[in-house]
């Protein structure tokens, strides 16, 4: 894998992993700030996350072997890149295009141009803030390189270059200026914004809540499995021999019990809380209603996966069909418990369900 492709692959992989970890908090924050979650919001924040990681991977990776590290110093002469450019042929456009010093400057500028767009779209910040942020981030990167990743290596393995600092800041400034073109569109979005109020519980909203439950299950199960294996291997010194049966049990049992207790006590699953819904009416006493809802939803899915793994896809299909068929979007949990989901901010006026995938 080439030195240019490798950092991009690492940034994407880490970005996807971090997006999964932060998915539920992100959904919860968006529903409390705006009352909804759109595909555009997810794409913008996901791209911003990957871009931020790319700033790190492209400036620090690949990490060298400490035994074969080659120490470099610092280039502290501003605009030294001009002399570097002139040291190569520049007699034609083709020669300039092939000039490695030109390409280095342009790439350092281009790397920070998206920062202006993301700061404008995500936090509505303009040229001044973007330029300052670009300078600060670039300075942090250069210091990280100069100090050998803050002392991890005995010396800097990448050059601290003041010209990189200048080029990165110029890129952030250019991005801030170019992002002015987004102002009319963002102004229309902001004008159409309404403070979060009670909204109908739609099909896509419930699907998003179920997705949050599934993500929570896999994350907690994975952490439990790794913790059990770590305990067996590190503290007890056991040879795991591939797979650990205890880790498999922990993967299934810990989220089943943990999320079951949360649902019994609060009346809501993790996904329900993330998308800001609560359940109204249904069987009595309340603990029975909550148990029925849990078994009819994510709890039932976990039980099927644990005891009849071949039928988990069928269970999901039944849940989705029930969600489509029930007018109040109670789905299978609503059918077995008699409860119906409502917005946690109160009862919304009944309106037509939107046709698009805005949750």
Rosetta silent file (secondary structure, phi, psi, omega in degrees, C-alpha in Angstrom):
SEQUENCE: XXXXXXXXXXXXXXXXXXXXXXXXXXXXXXXXXXXXXXXXXXXXXXXXXXXXXXXXXXXXXXXXXXXXXXXXXXXXXXXXXXXXXXXXXXXXXXXXXXXXXXXXXXXXXXXXXXXXXXXXXXXXXXXXXXXXXXXXXXXXXXXXXXXXXXXXXXXXXXXXXXXXXXXXXXXXXXXXXXXXXXXXXXXXXXXXXXXXXXXXXXXXXXXXXXXXXXXXXXXXXXXXXXXXXXXXXXXXXXXXXXXXXXXXXXXXXXXXXXXXXXXXXXXXXXXXXXXXXXXXXXXXXXXXXXXXXXXXXXXXXXXXXXXXXXXXXXXXXXXXXXXXXXXXXXXXXXXXXXXXXXXXXXXXXXXXXXXXXXX
SCORE:     score description
SCORE:     0.000 S_00000001
   1 L     0.000  132.004 -174.844    0.000    0.000    0.000 S_00000001
   2 L   -69.611  160.824 -178.858    1.450    3.368   -1.025 S_00000001
   3 H   -66.597  -19.128  178.973    2.449    6.029    1.495 S_00000001
   4 H   -88.476  -32.363 -178.493   -0.357    8.274    0.210 S_00000001
   5 H   -80.854  -36.843 -175.922   -3.124    5.662    0.338 S_00000001
   6 H   -55.813  -49.644  178.566   -2.219    4.168    3.714 S_00000001
   7 H   -60.726  -35.426  179.454   -3.041    7.273    5.831 S_00000001
   8 H   -66.104  -42.344  179.254   -6.379    7.652    4.012 S_00000001
   9 H   -63.762  -42.866  179.182   -7.320    4.029    4.685 S_00000001
  10 H   -62.688  -43.511 -179.686   -6.365    4.368    8.351 S_00000001
  11 H   -62.541  -41.648 -179.911   -8.390    7.599    8.682 S_00000001
  12 H   -66.833  -45.471 -179.467  -11.471    5.997    7.121 S_00000001
  13 H   -63.501  -46.166  177.923  -11.245    2.843    9.241 S_00000001
  14 H   -65.922  -37.363  179.116  -10.708    4.770   12.471 S_00000001
  15 H   -63.159  -42.647  178.424  -13.416    7.243   11.462 S_00000001
  16 H   -64.831  -44.101  178.809  -15.957    4.485   10.912 S_00000001
  17 H   -62.366  -44.397  179.541  -15.052    2.841   14.204 S_00000001
  18 H   -67.891  -34.246  177.601  -15.241    6.097   16.128 S_00000001
  19 H   -63.469  -37.773  177.570  -18.517    6.977   14.398 S_00000001
  20 H   -65.038  -43.896 -179.369  -20.025    3.708   15.659 S_00000001
  21 H   -63.619  -39.108 -176.157  -18.859    4.436   19.220 S_00000001
  22 H   -91.663    1.388 -172.799  -20.216    8.009   19.103 S_00000001
  23 H   -60.485  -49.348 -176.708  -23.385    7.162   17.146 S_00000001
  24 H   -66.118  -47.448  174.698  -25.788    6.943   20.082 S_00000001
  25 H   -58.371  -37.478  179.415  -24.563   10.135   21.826 S_00000001
  26 H   -62.879  -46.305  178.299  -24.694   11.909   18.462 S_00000001
  27 H   -60.252  -45.751 -178.568  -28.303   10.848   17.869 S_00000001
  28 H   -61.535  -43.604 -179.798  -29.290   11.874   21.406 S_00000001
  29 H   -64.703  -43.319 -178.275  -27.665   15.309   21.078 S_00000001
  30 H   -64.541  -38.745  179.813  -29.238   15.980   17.687 S_00000001
  31 H   -70.223  -28.563  178.139  -32.731   15.074   18.907 S_00000001
  32 H   -84.180  -23.832  177.419  -32.385   17.364   21.875 S_00000001
  33 H   -86.688  -44.290 -172.804  -30.970   20.226   19.811 S_00000001
  34 L  -120.541  -12.216  179.392  -33.097   20.006   16.672 S_00000001
  35 L    80.624    6.289 -178.983  -35.741   17.373   17.364 S_00000001
  36 L  -162.914  172.002  176.720  -34.711   15.275   14.361 S_00000001
  37 L  -140.040  125.210 -178.099  -31.838   13.669   12.512 S_00000001
  38 L  -111.051  163.813  177.736  -31.320   13.944    8.772 S_00000001
  39 H   -63.169  -35.534  179.102  -29.057   12.156    6.337 S_00000001
  40 H   -62.810  -43.315  178.649  -27.255   15.456    5.653 S_00000001
  41 H   -59.315  -44.982 -178.900  -26.422   15.862    9.351 S_00000001
  42 H   -66.030  -40.090 -179.311  -24.955   12.380    9.539 S_00000001
  43 H   -66.327  -42.412 -179.622  -22.940   12.833    6.357 S_00000001
  44 H   -63.554  -49.026 -177.636  -21.518   16.194    7.468 S_00000001
  45 H   -68.443  -37.504  177.317  -20.524   14.979   10.921 S_00000001
  46 H   -64.263  -42.578  178.332  -19.168   11.681    9.580 S_00000001
  47 H   -65.586  -39.749  178.586  -17.071   13.477    6.977 S_00000001
  48 H   -61.919  -40.027  179.690  -15.843   15.946    9.604 S_00000001
  49 H   -64.566  -47.109 -179.978  -14.773   13.058   11.826 S_00000001
  50 H   -65.741  -39.342  178.788  -12.845   11.313    9.048 S_00000001
  51 H   -62.504  -43.779  178.443  -11.273   14.605    7.949 S_00000001
  52 H   -60.368  -39.983  177.487  -10.056   15.332   11.478 S_00000001
  53 H   -69.626  -33.145  178.622   -8.463   11.902   11.671 S_00000001
  54 H   -64.885  -34.316  175.485   -6.930   12.394    8.223 S_00000001
  55 H   -58.429  -36.899  179.441   -5.114   15.491    9.510 S_00000001
  56 H   -75.338  -49.205 -174.258   -3.472   13.217   12.046 S_00000001
  57 H   -66.098  -37.961 -177.458   -2.761   10.228    9.797 S_00000001
  58 H   -74.424  -19.520 -178.065   -1.317   12.249    6.916 S_00000001
  59 H  -102.778  -14.369 -176.674    1.041   14.188    9.166 S_00000001
  60 H  -123.102  -22.735 -176.925    2.209   11.435   11.558 S_00000001
  61 L   -96.770  155.190   -2.783    1.835    8.076    9.818 S_00000001
  62 L   -77.553  146.711  177.636    3.381    5.692    9.163 S_00000001
  63 L   -72.606  132.570 -176.090    5.000    5.460   12.585 S_00000001
  64 L   -82.487  166.932  172.362    8.647    4.387   12.236 S_00000001
  65 L   -76.310  125.512 -175.876   10.543    1.639   14.020 S_00000001
  66 H   -62.343  -23.435 -179.377   12.273    3.280   16.982 S_00000001
  67 H   -77.548  -22.924 -177.519   15.395    1.166   16.356 S_00000001
  68 H  -117.007   19.454 -175.908   15.833    2.488   12.821 S_00000001
  69 L   -66.121  142.554  175.656   14.550    6.018   13.321 S_00000001
  70 L  -112.307  114.576 -176.024   16.293    8.812   11.454 S_00000001
  71 L   -75.084  139.098  175.869   16.294   12.042   13.414 S_00000001
  72 L  -125.499  159.973 -177.160   15.588   15.287   11.592 S_00000001
  73 L   -95.564 -135.223 -177.694   15.844   18.859   12.788 S_00000001
  74 E  -137.277  143.599  175.531   13.718   21.912   12.137 S_00000001
  75 E  -107.197  105.896 -172.196   13.345   24.290    9.235 S_00000001
  76 L  -110.553   11.054  178.401   12.707   27.707   10.785 S_00000001
  77 L   -92.623  114.409 -179.935   13.312   30.014    7.812 S_00000001
  78 L   -62.210  142.030  176.584    9.995   31.431    6.556 S_00000001
  79 L    62.174   27.527  172.581    9.312   31.034    2.824 S_00000001
  80 H   -62.492  -23.397 -178.868   12.234   28.697    2.319 S_00000001
  81 H   -62.092  -24.096  178.297    9.916   26.886   -0.091 S_00000001
  82 H   -63.456  -47.252  177.316   10.538   29.656   -2.651 S_00000001
  83 H   -63.859  -37.424  179.176   14.219   28.682   -2.891 S_00000001
  84 H   -63.745  -41.110  178.783   13.234   25.025   -2.968 S_00000001
  85 H   -63.759  -43.233 -177.527   10.896   25.650   -5.904 S_00000001
  86 H   -70.644  -14.624  179.048   13.563   27.611   -7.790 S_00000001
  87 L   -77.808   -8.635  176.890   16.047   24.767   -7.324 S_00000001
  88 L  -111.792  162.012  177.701   13.994   22.719   -9.807 S_00000001
  89 L   -62.044  135.149  177.835   13.165   23.565  -13.446 S_00000001
  90 L  -134.104   25.795 -174.327   10.233   26.004  -13.738 S_00000001
  91 L   -75.748   -9.909 -179.373   10.524   26.949  -17.404 S_00000001
  92 L  -148.453  166.835  178.233    7.097   25.571  -18.380 S_00000001
  93 H   -63.419  -36.753  177.745    3.730   24.706  -16.877 S_00000001
  94 H   -63.897  -40.496  178.897    4.609   21.034  -17.150 S_00000001
  95 H   -65.699  -39.154  178.428    7.844   21.580  -15.261 S_00000001
  96 H   -65.758  -40.598 -179.821    6.013   23.490  -12.551 S_00000001
  97 H   -64.778  -28.999  179.776    3.397   20.754  -12.310 S_00000001
  98 L   -92.535   -1.132 -177.120    6.179   18.182  -11.821 S_00000001
  99 L   -72.079  115.857 -177.106    8.067   20.364   -9.334 S_00000001
 100 H   -64.224  -31.019  178.946    8.052   18.435   -5.995 S_00000001
 101 H   -68.835  -37.695  176.669    8.443   21.616   -3.949 S_00000001
 102 H   -64.538  -45.508 -179.118    5.371   23.126   -5.627 S_00000001
 103 H   -61.963  -38.157  179.956    3.376   19.967   -5.014 S_00000001
 104 H   -64.055  -43.452  179.279    4.354   19.922   -1.342 S_00000001
 105 H   -64.413  -45.338 -178.210    3.178   23.498   -0.812 S_00000001
 106 H   -64.334  -39.959  178.950   -0.078   22.915   -2.698 S_00000001
 107 H   -66.978  -38.418  176.991   -0.839   19.724   -0.791 S_00000001
 108 H   -65.394  -34.458  175.429   -0.209   21.445    2.541 S_00000001
 109 H   -69.944  -48.745 -176.190   -2.609   24.198    1.513 S_00000001
 110 H   -62.328  -32.056 -177.754   -5.233   21.780    0.170 S_00000001
 111 H   -61.361  -29.152 -176.140   -5.127   19.671    3.341 S_00000001
 112 H  -104.605   -3.434  177.868   -6.541   22.556    5.414 S_00000001
 113 H   -61.918  -43.657  179.915   -9.022   24.028    2.922 S_00000001
 114 H   -60.324  -21.324 -179.236  -11.879   21.684    4.026 S_00000001
 115 H   -57.980  -39.694  179.591  -11.495   22.981    7.583 S_00000001
 116 H   -62.737  -40.573  179.728  -13.186   26.240    6.565 S_00000001
 117 H   -68.066  -42.776 -178.531  -16.187   24.424    5.103 S_00000001
 118 H   -67.727  -41.117  178.819  -16.634   22.133    8.093 S_00000001
 119 H   -66.090  -31.588  177.132  -16.374   24.937   10.652 S_00000001
 120 H   -71.454  -44.744 -175.376  -18.924   26.912    8.630 S_00000001
 121 H   -75.076  -38.384 -173.266  -21.363   24.004    8.259 S_00000001
 122 H   -85.779  -45.883 -174.483  -21.029   22.495   11.724 S_00000001
 123 H  -119.354    5.793  177.669  -20.538   25.513   13.987 S_00000001
 124 L    57.461   39.577  179.368  -21.326   28.450   11.653 S_00000001
 125 L   -98.507  148.088 -172.431  -17.854   29.915   12.177 S_00000001
 126 L  -101.774 -156.022 -170.223  -16.292   32.317    9.687 S_00000001
 127 H   -65.264  -45.098 -175.896  -12.954   33.274    8.224 S_00000001
 128 H   -62.900  -49.130 -179.364  -11.249   34.594   11.376 S_00000001
 129 H   -63.711  -40.669  179.754  -12.056   31.550   13.517 S_00000001
 130 H   -61.812  -43.753 -179.593  -11.127   29.191   10.683 S_00000001
 131 H   -64.331  -44.308  178.751   -7.741   30.865   10.195 S_00000001
 132 H   -64.150  -42.085  178.668   -6.952   30.803   13.916 S_00000001
 133 H   -63.552  -41.210  177.798   -8.061   27.173   14.156 S_00000001
 134 H   -61.899  -43.346  178.275   -5.892   26.246   11.173 S_00000001
 135 H   -62.451  -44.882 -177.684   -2.874   27.950   12.723 S_00000001
 136 H   -66.073  -43.635 -179.187   -3.429   26.270   16.093 S_00000001
 137 H   -66.205  -42.873  179.298   -3.954   22.788   14.628 S_00000001
 138 H   -63.578  -41.544  178.988   -0.949   23.117   12.331 S_00000001
 139 H   -62.884  -40.469  178.167    1.237   24.331   15.206 S_00000001
 140 H   -63.095  -41.968  179.136    0.137   21.364   17.317 S_00000001
 141 H   -63.843  -46.441 -178.891    0.998   18.972   14.483 S_00000001
 142 H   -63.419  -38.716  177.613    4.403   20.532   13.906 S_00000001
 143 H   -66.817  -37.060  177.064    5.208   20.413   17.631 S_00000001
 144 H   -62.368  -41.418  177.915    4.146   16.768   17.732 S_00000001
 145 H   -67.634  -42.152 -176.274    6.544   16.026   14.892 S_00000001
 146 H   -65.628  -35.923 -176.065    9.379   18.053   16.442 S_00000001
 147 L   -91.019    9.959 -178.573    9.093   16.354   19.848 S_00000001
 148 H    63.372   50.027 -176.723    8.971   12.816   18.434 S_00000001
 149 H    55.705   51.804  174.136    5.257   12.449   19.234 S_00000001
 150 H    56.535   45.243  172.539    5.729   14.133   22.605 S_00000001
 151 H    94.093   -3.645  177.494    8.599   11.963   23.759 S_00000001
 152 L   -64.144  -38.236  175.039    7.497    8.571   22.438 S_00000001
 153 L  -106.460  157.550 -175.838   10.530    8.680   20.153 S_00000001
 154 L   -69.366  -19.500  179.331   13.951    9.956   21.163 S_00000001
 155 L  -158.547  171.709  179.561   13.823   12.693   18.521 S_00000001
 156 L   -71.096  129.000  178.807   11.654   14.074   15.764 S_00000001
 157 L   -99.577   -4.702  172.695   11.343   11.713   12.802 S_00000001
 158 L  -128.419  147.241 -172.725    9.540   14.294   10.667 S_00000001
 159 L   -71.297  128.863  167.136   10.736   17.795    9.944 S_00000001
 160 E   -77.057  116.948 -173.064    9.317   20.730   11.876 S_00000001
 161 E  -127.550  115.147  179.916    8.830   23.171    9.005 S_00000001
 162 H   -63.330  -26.417  177.149    7.645   26.723    9.515 S_00000001
 163 H   -68.197  -32.988  174.203    6.650   26.781    5.831 S_00000001
 164 H   -63.255  -39.994  177.928    4.189   23.962    6.523 S_00000001
 165 H   -60.856  -43.070  179.047    2.723   26.146    9.245 S_00000001
 166 H   -65.579  -45.410 -177.402    2.363   29.020    6.762 S_00000001
 167 H   -66.863  -42.230  178.723    0.859   26.803    4.040 S_00000001
 168 H   -62.495  -43.663  178.944   -1.597   25.109    6.394 S_00000001
 169 H   -64.536  -39.388  177.011   -2.786   28.447    7.769 S_00000001
 170 H   -63.269  -38.140  177.146   -3.147   29.786    4.236 S_00000001
 171 H   -64.536  -41.862  177.291   -5.244   26.733    3.364 S_00000001
 172 H   -63.928  -40.308  176.996   -7.505   27.300    6.364 S_00000001
 173 H   -62.054  -45.559  179.204   -7.862   30.969    5.386 S_00000001
 174 H   -62.522  -40.960  177.684   -8.731   30.004    1.800 S_00000001
 175 H   -63.092  -39.354  177.276  -11.265   27.468    3.057 S_00000001
 176 H   -64.088  -40.092  178.371  -12.867   30.098    5.272 S_00000001
 177 H   -67.130  -45.970 -179.738  -13.140   32.518    2.353 S_00000001
 178 H   -64.303  -30.772 -178.925  -14.527   29.871   -0.005 S_00000001
 179 H   -69.027  -11.710  175.459  -17.043   28.769    2.636 S_00000001
 180 H   -58.926  -25.375  178.449  -18.707   32.189    2.322 S_00000001
 181 H   -65.228  -20.145  179.248  -20.510   30.665   -0.659 S_00000001
 182 H   -82.448  -12.724 -173.085  -22.391   28.451    1.817 S_00000001
 183 H   -57.213  -45.984  179.809  -23.840   31.378    3.764 S_00000001
 184 H   -60.134  -41.877  179.794  -27.058   31.768    1.712 S_00000001
 185 H   -66.187  -45.066  179.829  -27.847   28.047    1.973 S_00000001
 186 H   -66.405  -33.394  177.662  -27.066   27.889    5.681 S_00000001
 187 H   -64.360  -39.383  177.573  -29.091   31.032    6.273 S_00000001
 188 H   -66.364  -40.048  177.608  -32.125   29.353    4.687 S_00000001
 189 H   -62.462  -44.849 -178.895  -31.593   26.275    6.850 S_00000001
 190 H   -66.587  -35.197  178.988  -31.311   28.378    9.996 S_00000001
 191 H   -66.978  -32.583 -179.819  -34.395   30.403    9.074 S_00000001
 192 H   -83.377   -6.125 -177.586  -36.389   27.209    8.684 S_00000001
 193 L   -70.323  137.004  175.562  -35.152   25.883   12.020 S_00000001
 194 L  -122.088  139.161  177.070  -37.749   25.463   14.733 S_00000001
 195 L   -55.465  142.472 -176.937  -36.948   24.804   18.390 S_00000001
 196 L   -58.857  122.896  176.249  -37.443   21.112   19.168 S_00000001
 197 L  -129.330  178.313 -179.711  -41.045   20.418   20.088 S_00000001
 198 L   -62.104  131.012  179.953  -43.166   17.290   20.229 S_00000001
 199 L  -126.846  156.788  176.246  -43.192   15.546   16.843 S_00000001
 200 L   -61.115  147.139  176.448  -44.983   12.478   15.520 S_00000001
 201 L   -85.582  106.327 -174.805  -43.187    9.183   16.039 S_00000001
 202 L   -92.858  169.971  177.013  -42.439    8.113   12.474 S_00000001
 203 H   -59.355  -47.300 -177.506  -41.294    4.825   10.995 S_00000001
 204 H   -66.869  -32.290  178.042  -37.778    6.155   10.368 S_00000001
 205 H   -66.203  -43.670  178.288  -37.538    7.520   13.885 S_00000001
 206 H   -67.176  -37.509  176.845  -38.387    4.141   15.363 S_00000001
 207 H   -62.065  -39.516  177.947  -35.953    2.419   13.001 S_00000001
 208 H   -63.942  -40.711  177.474  -33.249    4.794   14.177 S_00000001
 209 H   -62.704  -41.601  178.185  -34.050    3.950   17.793 S_00000001
 210 H   -66.567  -36.321  176.018  -33.806    0.235   17.065 S_00000001
 211 H   -62.872  -40.587  176.754  -30.490    0.795   15.311 S_00000001
 212 H   -61.436  -41.117  176.956  -29.232    2.580   18.435 S_00000001
 213 H   -61.313  -42.999 -179.684  -30.314   -0.424   20.530 S_00000001
 214 H   -65.034  -42.640  178.518  -28.452   -2.799   18.209 S_00000001
 215 H   -62.501  -43.610  179.020  -25.298   -0.668   18.279 S_00000001
 216 H   -61.101  -41.162  178.806  -25.444   -0.480   22.073 S_00000001
 217 H   -59.950  -48.803 -177.559  -25.818   -4.254   22.263 S_00000001
 218 H   -66.696  -38.782 -179.565  -22.769   -4.934   20.091 S_00000001
 219 H   -66.604  -49.180 -178.883  -20.603   -2.346   21.839 S_00000001
 220 H   -66.273  -40.742  177.983  -21.404   -3.478   25.371 S_00000001
 221 H   -61.824  -41.618  179.651  -21.178   -7.139   24.372 S_00000001
 222 H   -64.685  -44.026  178.583  -17.785   -6.591   22.744 S_00000001
 223 H   -61.916  -41.873  179.330  -16.447   -4.752   25.802 S_00000001
 224 H   -64.228  -42.722  179.583  -17.725   -7.523   28.087 S_00000001
 225 H   -64.229  -43.873  178.778  -16.150  -10.236   25.937 S_00000001
 226 H   -64.695  -39.176  179.600  -12.791   -8.468   25.773 S_00000001
 227 H   -63.447  -41.089  179.094  -12.882   -7.858   29.547 S_00000001
 228 H   -65.908  -45.613  178.204  -13.483  -11.546   30.257 S_00000001
 229 H   -62.539  -40.037  177.568  -10.687  -12.636   27.917 S_00000001
 230 H   -62.774  -40.856  178.417   -8.371  -10.058   29.433 S_00000001
 231 H   -63.677  -43.980 -178.185   -9.168  -11.313   32.928 S_00000001
 232 H   -67.670  -40.877 -173.878   -8.568  -14.941   31.948 S_00000001
 233 H   -81.623  -46.523 -173.318   -5.357  -14.278   30.013 S_00000001
 234 H   -81.439  -49.355 -174.349   -3.687  -11.506   32.006 S_00000001
 235 H   -84.501  -39.635 -178.234   -4.732  -12.187   35.593 S_00000001
 236 L   -96.000  -13.253  177.330   -5.254  -15.961   35.558 S_00000001
 237 L    69.978   24.961 -178.758   -2.672  -16.728   32.885 S_00000001
 238 L   -82.775  145.451  174.291   -4.916  -19.106   30.956 S_00000001
 239 L   -82.885  115.424 -175.047   -4.267  -20.011   27.340 S_00000001
 240 L   -68.681  -27.813  177.248   -7.430  -18.937   25.544 S_00000001
 241 L    59.335   45.421 -178.832   -6.762  -21.323   22.667 S_00000001
 242 L    93.644 -107.351 -177.303   -8.640  -19.257   20.096 S_00000001
 243 L   -94.537  147.711  177.652  -12.181  -18.591   21.272 S_00000001
 244 L  -109.608  123.809 -179.873  -13.265  -18.345   24.881 S_00000001
 245 H   -63.855  -37.666  179.029  -16.665  -19.795   25.792 S_00000001
 246 H   -64.277  -36.198  178.042  -16.894  -17.481   28.790 S_00000001
 247 H   -65.844  -38.716  177.462  -16.326  -14.475   26.535 S_00000001
 248 H   -63.602  -40.913  178.659  -19.167  -15.625   24.273 S_00000001
 249 H   -64.982  -43.418  178.899  -21.471  -15.944   27.271 S_00000001
 250 H   -63.115  -39.479  179.700  -20.482  -12.493   28.523 S_00000001
 251 H   -57.732  -39.012 -177.965  -21.026  -11.035   25.037 S_00000001
 252 H   -86.977  -41.563 -170.085  -24.646  -12.246   25.075 S_00000001
 253 H   -78.589  -40.487 -174.406  -25.562  -12.095   28.763 S_00000001
 254 H   -61.491  -52.569  178.755  -24.153   -8.746   29.896 S_00000001
 255 H   -65.901  -33.225  179.159  -26.075   -6.500   27.449 S_00000001
 256 H   -61.123  -47.948 -178.570  -29.211   -8.648   27.818 S_00000001
 257 H   -72.390  -45.066 -176.620  -29.282   -8.213   31.595 S_00000001
 258 H   -61.564  -50.763 -177.528  -27.974   -4.623   31.636 S_00000001
 259 H   -72.689  -26.528  174.210  -30.403   -3.248   29.058 S_00000001
 260 H   -64.707  -43.947  177.826  -33.209   -5.330   30.551 S_00000001
 261 H   -64.036  -41.497  179.150  -32.704   -3.653   33.924 S_00000001
 262 H   -60.809  -43.399 -179.251  -32.536   -0.230   32.298 S_00000001
 263 H   -68.140  -40.980  179.704  -35.824   -0.855   30.470 S_00000001
 264 H   -64.488  -37.687 -176.076  -37.571   -2.248   33.549 S_00000001
 265 H   -80.292  -44.158 -173.848  -36.492    0.699   35.701 S_00000001
 266 H   -97.314  -18.691 -176.721  -36.886    3.591   33.247 S_00000001
 267 L    82.958    3.013 -178.310  -39.514    2.222   30.874 S_00000001
 268 L  -137.570  147.277  172.018  -37.291    2.997   27.882 S_00000001
 269 L   -82.520  174.527  176.362  -34.506    1.282   26.008 S_00000001
 270 H   -59.221  -42.308  179.476  -31.271    3.054   25.105 S_00000001
 271 H   -65.118  -39.748  177.055  -32.667    3.665   21.622 S_00000001
 272 H   -59.716  -44.503 -179.999  -35.915    5.103   22.980 S_00000001
 273 H   -65.399  -37.794 -178.249  -33.985    7.573   25.112 S_00000001
 274 H   -63.987  -41.378 -177.745  -31.717    8.522   22.206 S_00000001
 275 L   -93.991   11.486  172.419  -34.616    9.436   19.899 S_00000001
 276 L    59.407   53.482  172.109  -36.552   11.120   22.731 S_00000001
 277 E  -124.911  156.739  172.219  -39.644    8.921   22.943 S_00000001
 278 E  -132.235  171.368 -176.375  -41.521    7.413   25.869 S_00000001
 279 E  -113.586  136.982 -173.717  -44.300    4.830   26.022 S_00000001
 280 E  -119.580  136.451  176.209  -47.870    5.607   27.041 S_00000001
 281 L    74.901 -167.160  176.116  -50.566    3.253   28.324 S_00000001
 282 L   104.355 -166.475 -173.401  -50.534   -0.510   28.074 S_00000001
 283 L   -63.624  154.230  176.375  -50.479   -3.434   30.460 S_00000001
 284 L  -122.955  148.435   -2.778  -50.395   -3.058   34.223 S_00000001
 285 L   -70.074  171.183 -173.004  -48.444   -3.150   36.430 S_00000001
 286 H   -60.135  -37.060 -177.333  -45.838   -0.984   34.782 S_00000001
 287 H   -64.674  -33.595  176.835  -42.978   -3.437   35.306 S_00000001
 288 H   -67.715  -42.996  177.896  -44.920   -6.084   33.342 S_00000001
 289 H   -59.825  -44.203 -179.205  -45.530   -3.610   30.517 S_00000001
 290 H   -65.367  -38.903  178.632  -41.844   -2.712   30.420 S_00000001
 291 H   -65.403  -43.356  178.860  -40.825   -6.382   30.409 S_00000001
 292 H   -62.399  -41.205  178.536  -43.230   -7.192   27.556 S_00000001
 293 H   -63.197  -41.229 -178.881  -41.914   -4.250   25.557 S_00000001
 294 H   -65.621  -43.298  179.930  -38.342   -5.341   26.103 S_00000001
 295 H   -68.582  -32.177  178.366  -39.030   -8.915   25.049 S_00000001
 296 H   -78.732   -5.260 -178.685  -40.954   -7.667   22.016 S_00000001
 297 L  -125.461 -122.615 -173.515  -38.019   -5.517   20.931 S_00000001
 298 H   -64.439  -31.141  178.262  -34.279   -5.545   21.481 S_00000001
 299 H   -65.665  -43.216  177.446  -34.524   -8.007   24.383 S_00000001
 300 H   -63.402  -39.057  178.189  -36.319  -10.566   22.234 S_00000001
 301 H   -62.436  -41.035  178.332  -33.756  -10.081   19.488 S_00000001
 302 H   -66.071  -39.164  178.567  -30.943  -10.746   21.959 S_00000001
 303 H   -64.730  -42.319  178.778  -32.675  -13.890   23.244 S_00000001
 304 H   -63.817  -42.734  178.875  -33.164  -15.217   19.719 S_00000001
 305 H   -62.318  -34.749 -177.151  -29.528  -14.527   18.869 S_00000001
 306 H   -77.424  -39.992 -171.478  -28.407  -16.371   22.008 S_00000001
 307 H  -110.131  -17.948  177.875  -30.655  -19.445   21.802 S_00000001
 308 L  -144.626   66.077 -171.236  -31.737  -19.643   18.132 S_00000001
 309 H   -57.851  -24.888  179.948  -29.094  -17.738   16.141 S_00000001
 310 H   -73.807  -13.561 -175.848  -30.430  -18.887   12.792 S_00000001
 311 H  -104.359    4.341 -176.179  -33.748  -17.154   13.424 S_00000001
 312 H   -65.908  -36.437  178.212  -32.479  -13.682   14.367 S_00000001
 313 H   -65.737  -37.728  177.357  -32.948  -12.335   10.821 S_00000001
 314 H   -64.526  -39.839  178.408  -36.535  -13.642   10.819 S_00000001
 315 H   -62.473  -43.084  178.128  -37.187  -11.893   14.129 S_00000001
 316 H   -61.843  -41.194  178.605  -35.880   -8.606   12.711 S_00000001
 317 H   -61.386  -43.291  178.120  -38.142   -9.034    9.658 S_00000001
 318 H   -62.085  -41.534  179.894  -41.169   -9.566   11.906 S_00000001
 319 H   -62.173  -44.056 -179.166  -40.256   -6.470   13.923 S_00000001
 320 H   -66.498  -43.010  178.879  -39.970   -4.311   10.793 S_00000001
 321 H   -62.212  -43.238  178.715  -43.260   -5.625    9.335 S_00000001
 322 H   -63.554  -35.935  179.272  -45.035   -4.970   12.643 S_00000001
 323 H   -65.958  -38.296  177.679  -43.581   -1.464   12.713 S_00000001
 324 H   -69.452  -38.918 -172.350  -44.970   -0.779    9.237 S_00000001
 325 H   -77.487  -25.438 -176.395  -48.362   -2.312   10.035 S_00000001
 326 L   -88.311  122.399 -176.779  -49.069   -0.512   13.307 S_00000001
 327 L   -58.970  -37.943 -178.916  -50.447    3.024   12.773 S_00000001
 328 L   -82.885    5.297 -179.107  -48.933    4.385   15.986 S_00000001
 329 L    60.079   31.767  175.512  -45.530    2.913   15.102 S_00000001
 330 L   -77.855  -26.650  178.871  -45.598    0.813   18.245 S_00000001
 331 H    62.856 -157.991 -179.098  -44.447   -2.233   16.309 S_00000001
 332 H   -63.651  -40.576  176.341  -44.048   -5.583   18.030 S_00000001
 333 H   -58.879  -38.031  178.638  -43.193   -4.033   21.443 S_00000001
 334 H   -69.950  -36.911 -179.313  -46.428   -2.048   21.267 S_00000001
 335 H   -66.104  -42.275 -175.719  -48.495   -5.060   20.214 S_00000001
 336 H   -80.633  -22.552 -177.089  -47.330   -7.291   23.076 S_00000001
 337 H  -105.554  -16.624 -176.930  -47.448   -4.585   25.758 S_00000001
 338 L    78.766    1.900 -178.942  -50.421   -2.516   24.593 S_00000001
 339 L   -91.510  164.026  176.915  -48.365    0.689   24.889 S_00000001
 340 E  -132.462  145.140 -178.102  -47.766    3.271   22.185 S_00000001
 341 E   -82.254  139.287  174.804  -44.724    5.492   21.632 S_00000001
 342 E  -135.514  160.543  176.801  -45.016    9.273   21.947 S_00000001
 343 E   -63.815  136.194 -176.964  -42.525   12.103   21.857 S_00000001
 344 L   -67.457  -12.299  177.923  -40.996   12.616   25.298 S_00000001
 345 L   -87.891    0.048  178.980  -41.733   16.345   25.000 S_00000001
 346 L   128.481  178.125 -179.374  -45.476   15.666   24.967 S_00000001
 347 L   -76.436  121.246  176.605  -48.220   14.618   22.603 S_00000001
 348 L   -82.768  158.751  171.659  -47.678   16.023   19.076 S_00000001
 349 L   -68.223  141.736 -178.209  -50.422   17.040   16.728 S_00000001
 350 L   -74.641  121.247  179.023  -51.164   14.209   14.305 S_00000001
 351 L  -130.967  166.935  177.834  -49.656   14.978   10.932 S_00000001
 352 L   -65.396  140.660 -179.215  -48.846   13.007    7.824 S_00000001
 353 L   -74.330  133.062 -179.718  -45.683   10.974    8.087 S_00000001
 354 L   -62.459  149.414 -177.381  -42.892   12.352    5.886 S_00000001
 355 L   -83.747  -22.480 -176.991  -41.980   10.277    2.864 S_00000001
 356 L   -85.012  172.088 -177.005  -38.197   10.811    3.114 S_00000001
 357 L   -84.988   28.635  174.032  -35.744    9.115    5.474 S_00000001
 358 L   -76.167  125.853 -175.863  -35.527   12.008    7.921 S_00000001
 359 L   -96.894    0.000    0.000  -35.844   10.470   11.371 S_00000001
